[in-house]
Amino acid sequence: MAWKHFSNYPVTTDVHLATTYNGSVVPVQTTAWSSTVPSSSPPGPWPPDVDFCDLLYCDRVYCCPLPAGGSTDSNITSTESAGAEESDLTDKRKEKLYHKLKSARDWTNTTINSFMIKENQQMIDSRYCLRDECGPGRYTYRVPISQFVPVNMRVTLLMNSTELLVVHLCSFDESVACSSPLDKITVTGSRYPSNTQGEHEWPLHVARLYHSSYHFRSTVAGQADCSTDHHYAGALFIDYHFLFYRRCTD
């Protein structure tokens, strides 16, 4: 893996890189650098891949091509099943309770204001949000990972909110790992916390996988968890689904 040298570029902040004890590549400081040299490269894919071409030479392909019969689609598995669980409340009563909860004086907005890849400060915003699943109580983001991202690159999803929230990881699917001989890095035994409080940083294994999915639920502590009826999304919590996949070119 070759690092870029920035001697010909006026940078505002030095970017230092290190390798952790487990071999993950991690920028020690992630403040973005800027350049006065205009880009002459053609427009990239849309939405933009998650890549680290400002830090690494993007001249080697990892985790591509996809395995025979493979797909970039990743299943969303969450605590609510495809046939939504039945609730004791009727739809009319649920709607009434929903508005009552949201209009309460002590109601707290459980929305995550922004998502960012910490290592390269890349925003995951509305460009990645699926058209029919972009709020208000449920959001689904489909995020491509560049074929030039090394399998040992750390990719941390950073979540920011204005309120003090708890973010639960309700489910995830990491069943399709990169399989080439040079890319064999096991993800078994690496466990995620069940939730984060206050500061939300999730170092995900997405660089090691062809595709993966994660279901997060943001809420106020003690107000809801992964078992709470999904009909209360938007009032008691917000659901966020992330689908990461390798974008391989032919």
Contacts in CASP RR format, 6 or more apart in sequence:
PFRMAT RR
TARGET T0000
AUTHOR 0000-0000-0000
METHOD contacts of the structure
MODEL  1
MAWKHFSNYPVTTDVHLATTYNGSVVPVQTTAWSSTVPSSSPPGPWPPDV
DFCDLLYCDRVYCCPLPAGGSTDSNITSTESAGAEESDLTDKRKEKLYHK
LKSARDWTNTTINSFMIKENQQMIDSRYCLRDECGPGRYTYRVPISQFVP
VNMRVTLLMNSTELLVVHLCSFDESVACSSPLDKITVTGSRYPSNTQGEH
EWPLHVARLYHSSYHFRSTVAGQADCSTDHHYAGALFIDYHFLFYRRCTD
1 25 0 8 1.000
1 56 0 8 1.000
1 60 0 8 1.000
1 150 0 8 1.000
2 56 0 8 1.000
2 57 0 8 1.000
2 59 0 8 1.000
3 17 0 8 1.000
3 55 0 8 1.000
3 56 0 8 1.000
3 57 0 8 1.000
4 54 0 8 1.000
4 55 0 8 1.000
4 56 0 8 1.000
4 57 0 8 1.000
6 15 0 8 1.000
6 33 0 8 1.000
8 37 0 8 1.000
9 33 0 8 1.000
9 35 0 8 1.000
9 37 0 8 1.000
10 34 0 8 1.000
10 35 0 8 1.000
10 36 0 8 1.000
11 33 0 8 1.000
11 34 0 8 1.000
11 35 0 8 1.000
12 31 0 8 1.000
12 33 0 8 1.000
12 34 0 8 1.000
13 29 0 8 1.000
13 31 0 8 1.000
13 32 0 8 1.000
13 33 0 8 1.000
14 29 0 8 1.000
15 27 0 8 1.000
15 29 0 8 1.000
15 30 0 8 1.000
15 31 0 8 1.000
15 33 0 8 1.000
15 55 0 8 1.000
16 27 0 8 1.000
16 28 0 8 1.000
16 29 0 8 1.000
17 25 0 8 1.000
17 26 0 8 1.000
17 27 0 8 1.000
17 28 0 8 1.000
17 55 0 8 1.000
18 26 0 8 1.000
18 27 0 8 1.000
18 28 0 8 1.000
19 25 0 8 1.000
19 26 0 8 1.000
20 26 0 8 1.000
20 154 0 8 1.000
23 152 0 8 1.000
24 152 0 8 1.000
24 153 0 8 1.000
24 154 0 8 1.000
25 56 0 8 1.000
25 150 0 8 1.000
25 152 0 8 1.000
25 153 0 8 1.000
25 154 0 8 1.000
26 119 0 8 1.000
26 154 0 8 1.000
27 55 0 8 1.000
27 119 0 8 1.000
27 120 0 8 1.000
30 118 0 8 1.000
30 119 0 8 1.000
30 120 0 8 1.000
30 121 0 8 1.000
31 121 0 8 1.000
32 120 0 8 1.000
32 121 0 8 1.000
33 54 0 8 1.000
45 144 0 8 1.000
45 247 0 8 1.000
46 127 0 8 1.000
47 127 0 8 1.000
47 128 0 8 1.000
47 143 0 8 1.000
47 144 0 8 1.000
48 122 0 8 1.000
48 127 0 8 1.000
49 144 0 8 1.000
49 145 0 8 1.000
49 146 0 8 1.000
49 247 0 8 1.000
50 117 0 8 1.000
50 120 0 8 1.000
50 122 0 8 1.000
50 143 0 8 1.000
50 144 0 8 1.000
50 145 0 8 1.000
50 146 0 8 1.000
50 149 0 8 1.000
50 155 0 8 1.000
50 206 0 8 1.000
50 244 0 8 1.000
51 58 0 8 1.000
51 120 0 8 1.000
51 145 0 8 1.000
51 146 0 8 1.000
51 148 0 8 1.000
51 149 0 8 1.000
52 58 0 8 1.000
52 119 0 8 1.000
52 120 0 8 1.000
52 146 0 8 1.000
52 148 0 8 1.000
52 149 0 8 1.000
52 153 0 8 1.000
53 146 0 8 1.000
53 148 0 8 1.000
54 120 0 8 1.000
55 119 0 8 1.000
55 120 0 8 1.000
56 148 0 8 1.000
56 150 0 8 1.000
58 146 0 8 1.000
58 148 0 8 1.000
59 148 0 8 1.000
60 148 0 8 1.000
60 150 0 8 1.000
61 147 0 8 1.000
61 148 0 8 1.000
61 248 0 8 1.000
62 147 0 8 1.000
62 148 0 8 1.000
62 149 0 8 1.000
62 150 0 8 1.000
62 151 0 8 1.000
62 178 0 8 1.000
62 183 0 8 1.000
62 207 0 8 1.000
63 147 0 8 1.000
63 149 0 8 1.000
63 151 0 8 1.000
63 178 0 8 1.000
63 180 0 8 1.000
63 183 0 8 1.000
63 207 0 8 1.000
63 208 0 8 1.000
63 209 0 8 1.000
63 210 0 8 1.000
63 246 0 8 1.000
63 248 0 8 1.000
64 147 0 8 1.000
64 246 0 8 1.000
64 248 0 8 1.000
64 249 0 8 1.000
65 248 0 8 1.000
66 72 0 8 1.000
66 210 0 8 1.000
66 246 0 8 1.000
66 248 0 8 1.000
67 176 0 8 1.000
67 179 0 8 1.000
67 210 0 8 1.000
70 176 0 8 1.000
70 210 0 8 1.000
71 211 0 8 1.000
72 144 0 8 1.000
72 210 0 8 1.000
72 211 0 8 1.000
72 245 0 8 1.000
72 246 0 8 1.000
72 247 0 8 1.000
73 211 0 8 1.000
73 243 0 8 1.000
73 245 0 8 1.000
74 173 0 8 1.000
74 176 0 8 1.000
74 211 0 8 1.000
74 212 0 8 1.000
74 213 0 8 1.000
74 243 0 8 1.000
74 244 0 8 1.000
74 245 0 8 1.000
75 173 0 8 1.000
75 213 0 8 1.000
76 140 0 8 1.000
76 213 0 8 1.000
76 215 0 8 1.000
76 241 0 8 1.000
76 243 0 8 1.000
77 171 0 8 1.000
77 172 0 8 1.000
77 173 0 8 1.000
77 213 0 8 1.000
77 215 0 8 1.000
78 170 0 8 1.000
78 171 0 8 1.000
78 215 0 8 1.000
78 226 0 8 1.000
78 239 0 8 1.000
78 241 0 8 1.000
79 170 0 8 1.000
79 171 0 8 1.000
79 215 0 8 1.000
79 226 0 8 1.000
79 227 0 8 1.000
79 230 0 8 1.000
80 230 0 8 1.000
84 230 0 8 1.000
85 229 0 8 1.000
85 230 0 8 1.000
87 94 0 8 1.000
87 229 0 8 1.000
87 231 0 8 1.000
89 97 0 8 1.000
89 231 0 8 1.000
94 231 0 8 1.000
94 232 0 8 1.000
97 235 0 8 1.000
98 231 0 8 1.000
98 232 0 8 1.000
98 234 0 8 1.000
98 235 0 8 1.000
101 107 0 8 1.000
101 232 0 8 1.000
101 235 0 8 1.000
101 236 0 8 1.000
102 234 0 8 1.000
102 235 0 8 1.000
107 235 0 8 1.000
108 163 0 8 1.000
108 165 0 8 1.000
108 220 0 8 1.000
108 223 0 8 1.000
109 162 0 8 1.000
109 163 0 8 1.000
110 163 0 8 1.000
110 165 0 8 1.000
110 218 0 8 1.000
110 219 0 8 1.000
110 220 0 8 1.000
110 223 0 8 1.000
110 234 0 8 1.000
110 236 0 8 1.000
110 237 0 8 1.000
110 238 0 8 1.000
111 161 0 8 1.000
111 218 0 8 1.000
111 238 0 8 1.000
112 159 0 8 1.000
112 160 0 8 1.000
112 161 0 8 1.000
112 165 0 8 1.000
112 167 0 8 1.000
112 200 0 8 1.000
112 218 0 8 1.000
112 238 0 8 1.000
112 240 0 8 1.000
113 160 0 8 1.000
113 161 0 8 1.000
113 162 0 8 1.000
114 123 0 8 1.000
114 125 0 8 1.000
114 159 0 8 1.000
114 160 0 8 1.000
115 123 0 8 1.000
115 124 0 8 1.000
115 125 0 8 1.000
115 141 0 8 1.000
115 157 0 8 1.000
115 158 0 8 1.000
115 159 0 8 1.000
115 160 0 8 1.000
116 122 0 8 1.000
116 123 0 8 1.000
116 124 0 8 1.000
116 157 0 8 1.000
116 158 0 8 1.000
116 160 0 8 1.000
117 124 0 8 1.000
117 155 0 8 1.000
117 156 0 8 1.000
117 157 0 8 1.000
117 158 0 8 1.000
118 156 0 8 1.000
118 157 0 8 1.000
118 158 0 8 1.000
118 201 0 8 1.000
119 153 0 8 1.000
119 154 0 8 1.000
119 155 0 8 1.000
119 156 0 8 1.000
124 141 0 8 1.000
124 143 0 8 1.000
124 157 0 8 1.000
124 242 0 8 1.000
126 134 0 8 1.000
128 141 0 8 1.000
128 142 0 8 1.000
128 143 0 8 1.000
129 139 0 8 1.000
129 140 0 8 1.000
129 141 0 8 1.000
130 140 0 8 1.000
130 141 0 8 1.000
130 142 0 8 1.000
133 139 0 8 1.000
133 140 0 8 1.000
133 241 0 8 1.000
134 140 0 8 1.000
136 234 0 8 1.000
137 233 0 8 1.000
137 234 0 8 1.000
137 238 0 8 1.000
137 239 0 8 1.000
138 233 0 8 1.000
138 238 0 8 1.000
138 239 0 8 1.000
138 240 0 8 1.000
138 241 0 8 1.000
139 238 0 8 1.000
139 239 0 8 1.000
139 240 0 8 1.000
139 241 0 8 1.000
140 240 0 8 1.000
140 241 0 8 1.000
140 242 0 8 1.000
140 243 0 8 1.000
141 240 0 8 1.000
141 241 0 8 1.000
141 242 0 8 1.000
141 243 0 8 1.000
142 243 0 8 1.000
142 245 0 8 1.000
143 242 0 8 1.000
143 243 0 8 1.000
143 244 0 8 1.000
143 245 0 8 1.000
144 244 0 8 1.000
144 245 0 8 1.000
144 246 0 8 1.000
144 247 0 8 1.000
145 155 0 8 1.000
145 206 0 8 1.000
145 207 0 8 1.000
145 244 0 8 1.000
145 245 0 8 1.000
145 246 0 8 1.000
145 247 0 8 1.000
146 247 0 8 1.000
147 246 0 8 1.000
147 247 0 8 1.000
147 248 0 8 1.000
147 249 0 8 1.000
149 155 0 8 1.000
149 207 0 8 1.000
150 207 0 8 1.000
151 178 0 8 1.000
151 183 0 8 1.000
151 185 0 8 1.000
151 207 0 8 1.000
151 208 0 8 1.000
152 185 0 8 1.000
152 207 0 8 1.000
152 208 0 8 1.000
153 207 0 8 1.000
154 203 0 8 1.000
154 207 0 8 1.000
155 203 0 8 1.000
155 204 0 8 1.000
155 206 0 8 1.000
155 207 0 8 1.000
156 201 0 8 1.000
156 202 0 8 1.000
156 203 0 8 1.000
156 204 0 8 1.000
157 201 0 8 1.000
157 202 0 8 1.000
157 204 0 8 1.000
157 242 0 8 1.000
158 200 0 8 1.000
158 201 0 8 1.000
158 202 0 8 1.000
159 167 0 8 1.000
159 196 0 8 1.000
159 200 0 8 1.000
159 201 0 8 1.000
159 202 0 8 1.000
159 216 0 8 1.000
159 218 0 8 1.000
160 200 0 8 1.000
161 198 0 8 1.000
161 200 0 8 1.000
161 218 0 8 1.000
163 220 0 8 1.000
164 197 0 8 1.000
164 198 0 8 1.000
164 220 0 8 1.000
164 221 0 8 1.000
165 197 0 8 1.000
165 198 0 8 1.000
165 200 0 8 1.000
165 218 0 8 1.000
165 219 0 8 1.000
165 220 0 8 1.000
165 221 0 8 1.000
166 195 0 8 1.000
166 196 0 8 1.000
166 197 0 8 1.000
166 198 0 8 1.000
166 218 0 8 1.000
166 219 0 8 1.000
166 220 0 8 1.000
166 221 0 8 1.000
166 222 0 8 1.000
167 195 0 8 1.000
167 196 0 8 1.000
167 197 0 8 1.000
167 200 0 8 1.000
167 216 0 8 1.000
167 217 0 8 1.000
167 218 0 8 1.000
168 194 0 8 1.000
168 195 0 8 1.000
168 216 0 8 1.000
168 217 0 8 1.000
168 218 0 8 1.000
168 219 0 8 1.000
168 225 0 8 1.000
168 226 0 8 1.000
169 192 0 8 1.000
169 193 0 8 1.000
169 194 0 8 1.000
169 195 0 8 1.000
169 202 0 8 1.000
169 214 0 8 1.000
169 215 0 8 1.000
169 216 0 8 1.000
170 215 0 8 1.000
170 216 0 8 1.000
170 217 0 8 1.000
170 226 0 8 1.000
171 214 0 8 1.000
171 215 0 8 1.000
171 226 0 8 1.000
172 192 0 8 1.000
172 212 0 8 1.000
172 213 0 8 1.000
172 214 0 8 1.000
172 215 0 8 1.000
173 212 0 8 1.000
173 213 0 8 1.000
174 187 0 8 1.000
174 205 0 8 1.000
174 209 0 8 1.000
174 212 0 8 1.000
176 209 0 8 1.000
176 210 0 8 1.000
176 211 0 8 1.000
176 212 0 8 1.000
177 185 0 8 1.000
177 186 0 8 1.000
177 187 0 8 1.000
177 208 0 8 1.000
177 209 0 8 1.000
177 210 0 8 1.000
178 184 0 8 1.000
178 185 0 8 1.000
178 208 0 8 1.000
178 209 0 8 1.000
178 210 0 8 1.000
178 246 0 8 1.000
183 208 0 8 1.000
185 208 0 8 1.000
187 205 0 8 1.000
187 208 0 8 1.000
187 209 0 8 1.000
190 205 0 8 1.000
192 202 0 8 1.000
196 202 0 8 1.000
197 221 0 8 1.000
202 214 0 8 1.000
202 216 0 8 1.000
204 212 0 8 1.000
204 214 0 8 1.000
204 244 0 8 1.000
205 212 0 8 1.000
206 212 0 8 1.000
206 244 0 8 1.000
209 244 0 8 1.000
209 246 0 8 1.000
210 245 0 8 1.000
210 246 0 8 1.000
211 243 0 8 1.000
211 244 0 8 1.000
211 245 0 8 1.000
211 246 0 8 1.000
212 243 0 8 1.000
212 244 0 8 1.000
212 245 0 8 1.000
213 241 0 8 1.000
213 242 0 8 1.000
213 243 0 8 1.000
213 244 0 8 1.000
214 241 0 8 1.000
214 242 0 8 1.000
214 244 0 8 1.000
215 239 0 8 1.000
215 240 0 8 1.000
215 241 0 8 1.000
216 239 0 8 1.000
216 240 0 8 1.000
216 241 0 8 1.000
216 242 0 8 1.000
217 224 0 8 1.000
217 225 0 8 1.000
217 226 0 8 1.000
217 228 0 8 1.000
217 237 0 8 1.000
217 238 0 8 1.000
217 239 0 8 1.000
217 240 0 8 1.000
218 237 0 8 1.000
218 238 0 8 1.000
218 240 0 8 1.000
219 225 0 8 1.000
219 228 0 8 1.000
219 236 0 8 1.000
219 237 0 8 1.000
219 238 0 8 1.000
223 236 0 8 1.000
223 237 0 8 1.000
224 232 0 8 1.000
224 236 0 8 1.000
224 237 0 8 1.000
228 236 0 8 1.000
228 237 0 8 1.000
230 239 0 8 1.000
233 239 0 8 1.000
END
